[in-house]
Amino acid sequence: MRIFITVYNRFPASIAILSLLFLWGALSSFYPPVVLPSPVNTLETLSHMLGTKSFWESLGITLYRLIVGFFIALVSGTALGLLFGSNEKLYKLSRPFVMVLQSIPPISWILLAVIWFGINGGAQITVVILSLFPIFFFHLAQGIREVSKELLEMARIYRVGLLKTILSIYLPSLKPFWLSAMMITIGNGWKTVVMSEVISGQTGIGAVMNTSRLYLKTDEIMAWTLVIACLGISTEMIIRKISGGIRRNEA
């Protein structure tokens, strides 16, 4: 028991993953592979997929769409969030529009984006932008609104330069909000882009998964699901590392 507690305290994520694999393996023994393939069967399929050109092409297409959509949402959401958040009247005017944007489900954006931009990549990128933009907007707008007015007033009284004010007051105040938005959007981004490809795409991970569904290749669907989960966890861990490094440097 003591050994288990020690391992759990040092490697809690590993214990959770092993528990999920055990549960998955146990459940797969009650169903045929076409319904629920076992972890071993899924890993064998994934190993085979890794050696194919189509795997890397599909991964590259999805990654490109995610990066482009994420970057546009990051830049536009950050810029407009800071701009509108720093002005109370502009924020009250823009907030309802962005809330409507945020409340519309991704499936609606997917169907509309297909009509507007076609199915060759523009629709998927557009859906990622529209899904992630409100998160950056509201986080950065809230961040700029919570910058200490006392510190800004002190900087004005002592005639601190604009650049030093930005580096010493604004950036430290905004970093937690910006990093929080990054943490939320990176996971949502993977789910959104793959879902949009399943529904509207002819290329990318989602399209391949949809084809596997049509031919009842459940092992391939599970293999791609593992890939997406690993990519989402990896990117989130990278952001956590960056966030931790920033906080240590500030300390």
Stockholm file with secondary structure:
# STOCKHOLM 1.0

chainA/1-251         MRIFITVYNRFPASIAILSLLFLWGALSSFYPPVVLPSPVNTLETLSHMLGTKSFWESLGITLYRLIVGFFIALVSGTALGLLFGSNEKLYKLSRPFVMVLQSIPPISWILLAVIWFGINGGAQITVVILSLFPIFFFHLAQGIREVSKELLEMARIYRVGLLKTILSIYLPSLKPFWLSAMMITIGNGWKTVVMSEVISGQTGIGAVMNTSRLYLKTDEIMAWTLVIACLGISTEMIIRKISGGIRRNEA
#=GR chainA/1-251 SS CHHHHHHHHHCHHHHHHHHHHHHHHHHHTTSCTTTSCCHHHHHHHHHHHHTSHHHHHHHHHHHHHHHHHHHHHHHHHHHHHHHHHTSHHHHHHHHHHHHHHHHSCHHHHHHHHHHHHCTTTHHHHHHHHHHHHHHHHHHHHHHHHTSCHHHHHHHHHTTCCHHHHIIIIIHHHHHHHHHHHHHHHHHHHHHHHHHHHHHHCSSSHHHHHHHHHHTTCHHHHHHHHHHHHHHHHHHHHHHHHHHHHHHHHHC
#=GC SS_cons         CHHHHHHHHHCHHHHHHHHHHHHHHHHHTTSCTTTSCCHHHHHHHHHHHHTSHHHHHHHHHHHHHHHHHHHHHHHHHHHHHHHHHTSHHHHHHHHHHHHHHHHSCHHHHHHHHHHHHCTTTHHHHHHHHHHHHHHHHHHHHHHHHTSCHHHHHHHHHTTCCHHHHIIIIIHHHHHHHHHHHHHHHHHHHHHHHHHHHHHHCSSSHHHHHHHHHHTTCHHHHHHHHHHHHHHHHHHHHHHHHHHHHHHHHHC
//
